[in-house]
Amino acid sequence: MHIGIDKDTCIGAGQCALTAPDVFTQDDDGYSTVRPGREDGGGSPLVREAARACPVGAVTVSQTVG
């Protein structure tokens, strides 16, 4: 799994961090970021829900092949 956050689109609503706090957090400027070591989602079943919760669609989740 690959998690992407479009920093140009992110408005810092924090819905991803509220939905999957073990994977997402907010940086010092208030924008969403993936926690270190969780770039693959850490097996959390809430990652896709967190992407859906983003009000501006800044979070994307895709399957990695291989």
Secondary structure, DSSP 8 states (H G I E B T S, - for coil): -EEEE-TTT-----HHHHH-TTTEEE-TTS-EEE-TT-TTGGG-TTHHHHHHH-TT--EEEE----
